[in-house]
Amino acid sequence: MRVADFLADKTISYETLLHPPAFTAQKRAKFLRLSGREVAKSVLLFGPREYLLAVLPATKHIDTGRLAEALGGAVRLADNEEVARIFWDCEWGVVPPFGSLYSLPTVLDDSLSPDTLMVFEANTHGEAIRMLCRDYERLVKPQRLRFSF
C-alpha cells in the first residue's frame, strides 16, 4: 500500500512534498531547503529476533550497542537485498517509516518531539511526506527509545 493512500485512509493530516530524487535523508533536506533535524530517516535493522524499523533524525546515527541493550540482543543493519525484499512496493532503497504497513515493529528515537513536524520519504526517492510526529506515533505506535548520537 502506498504511504499516501494509507494516510488518507486513516484521515491523518499530511502534506506531500515533491523534490528531485534524493538517495539520503540529508540530500532530501537539502532539496527541500530544510534542516536535517526536520527530516527523519528510516533504517531497516535485524534485531535479536526479527527485522525492525528505526526512525531517527537525518542528522543522527544509530548507536547499535545502545539499541541492542534496550532490545536484549545483537542488532545489525539490513543489507540492500533485505531492504528490497521487505519494501517490495517501493523504489529500490526506499525505507518508509511505517513499520505497521510491513508487519515490522518500529522504534522511534526519543530526540523526536511529538510536536515536531517531521519529513520522510514515502515510496519513491522523489516524494516526501510532512506530518506531525504525534500523528505518526498514533498510527504506528512505535516504541520510544534513546538510541542515536
Secondary structure, 3 states (H helix, E strand, C coil): CCHHHHHHHCCCCCEEEECCCCCCHHHHHHHCCCCHHHEEEEEEEECCCCEEEEEEECCCCECHHHHHHHHCCCCEECCHHHHHHHCCCCCCCCCCCCHHHHCCCEEEECCCCCCCEEEEECCCCCEEEEEEHHHHHHHHCCEEECCEC
